[in-house]
Amino acid sequence: MDMSRRIVPALSLESLPRRQSGVVASIDWARLADPEARRLRELGFDEGVAVEVLHRATLGSGPIACRIGRMTVALRRVVAGAIHVAPAAG
């Protein structure tokens, strides 16, 4: 067993700190309605994709703006909560 690799638990995109990059570890498709899941797939959300939280609405339940590739997208918090990310190394 290689002990040199540090295991970092995945956290939801909703709780990823602002301006921190991460990599999508998994998406809980069962938590999403079909239109939401289809939209995420169309936008390119999938395992291994880099993502960064850019901004959160000042209201606690407002949307989260994040960057995926060269796009900036706004996600509802419940959708962001279904996306699990691992913080980027470095």
Secondary structure, DSSP 8 states (H G I E B T S, - for coil): --TTS-----EEGGGS-TT-EEEEEEE-GGGS-HHHHHHHHHHT--TT-EEEEEEE-SSTTS-EEEEETTEEEEE-HHHHHTEEEEE---
